Amino acid sequence: MTSKPYTVADVMTRRVVAVLPGADFKEIVTTMRRWRVTAVPVVEGEGRVVGVVSEADLLLKEEFHDHRLGLVEQMRHLDATAKAGSRRARELMTSPAVTVSPGASLPAAARLMTVRGVKRLPVVDAGGVLRGVVSRSDLLKVFLRPDEDLAAEVRHDVVEPLFPLSRHQVDVRRLARAVEGVVDVRCELAARTGA
């Protein structure tokens, strides 16, 4: 239960895998398959994120592998054809990486994913060091909270400040829209009096 809006730190995956810039194609594919992920951050030094290699980046290698393009098409697909000839993470990755801070709100992270067209974001601290990854499914976790937790949060944040009666005298019939994770709202509060 929380009284503050959820942040990326509340829902992100903390145990993550990353590759080094020198990782080769096969190592990247093997890592992604072993960890069952569709993208990996590329880190250097003390874990500073310098890019991301996704399945889409890897598929470009296959897409343009045996396809000969004319000069005009080569110019139009310059980034893609360059990646097709790449063998290392530093050449395959999308850089700079689109990242988010642990303190960012869930709506801000969702907007960033939508605007930038990504499915997940490396979560980095102020120094750019990898702290986790947040995916679209992570952002939806708040909607899976048990009703009891939501009811307790409504009692604490809404009912108790409005009705300073004994905790047992106020009943929460339905939840309020202000609680993250609530989809359907019907405002019904009933106060029991001793009369």
Secondary structure, DSSP 8 states (H G I E B T S, - for coil): --SS--BHHHHSB-S---B-TT-BHHHHHHHHHHHT-SEEEEEETTTEEEEEEEHHHHHHHHHTTS----HHHHHHTHHHHHHHT--BHHHHSBSS---B-TTSBHHHHHHHHHHHT-SEEEEE-TT-BEEEEEEHHHHGGGGG--HHHHHHHHIIIIIHHH--S-GGGEEE-S--TTSTT--S----EEE----
